[in-house]
Amino acid sequence: MQTIAPQVFIEESYPGVTLGAIALPHGLIQIDAPPSPEDGRSWRAALLGLNSGVERLLVNLDAHPDRTLGARSMDCTIIAHENTARAFRNRPNTFKAQGDETGADWESVAGLGSIRWAPPEISFTEKMAIEWSNFPVLLESHPGPGIGASWAILPEAGIVFVGDLVLKNQPPFLAQARLPEWLESIKVLMADYKNYTIVSGRGGVVPSAAVQAQYDHLANIYTDLEALAKRQSGPDAVEALVAPLMAGLKAPSHRQKQYAQRLAYGLRQYYMRFYLSADSPDAFDE
């Protein structure tokens, strides 16, 4: 566990997302959960040593399985954006580890089996403040990676947890994304949070150069997809984009296959949703 400010911690040792914990006199606010319930129990045990009150909250920054599969094992009240809560209402009650290979991290976790989802019990639309002390935690909607994506902001500490808005040395998840909104959210981050410590949901603390690199990478993806649509290309045409886009990432060699699969799956799903489908892209399940 790494301390990034007094009473603010992150953990990067579990597969999937970077976890956060904010220890306050009234209780502990947790940011996301590891996908494995076993890892969730281990993380929960590690949090017992923090100097905080007895109350517990878990904030899910979006509905992606990597950060929500293990939520039930955290055994506390869950908060998320209303659109994240809506995604759970569109899912079966139980998750089963089968289906498409999407390049998500949960797909490499052994022994998941069937897991009951833990939908959020509290939701918000635009903003929400958790005022457990004179150290408020603000939750804000910032769509892009998903329509229910949000940030957890600690103004006094100058820290912002941005979920999948910025990823470190790995491709974005595009299947449920909205690239114009994603790019706009990054602009907000660069303009309004210049002096903040930025915590990526997949990569821990990231510098401003990584935020700019994420913007440039997404802008390239959007330009490429728009060009394919202008030529009225079919969905198979997105495969040609994978290799050059992967070449622009500094992904470790043992992750190349997984990340290429993530990119190929996401590009195809995005292209079909926005350029080939007559249905509204609002109907989704992250």
Disulfide bonds with the S-S distance in Angstrom:
none
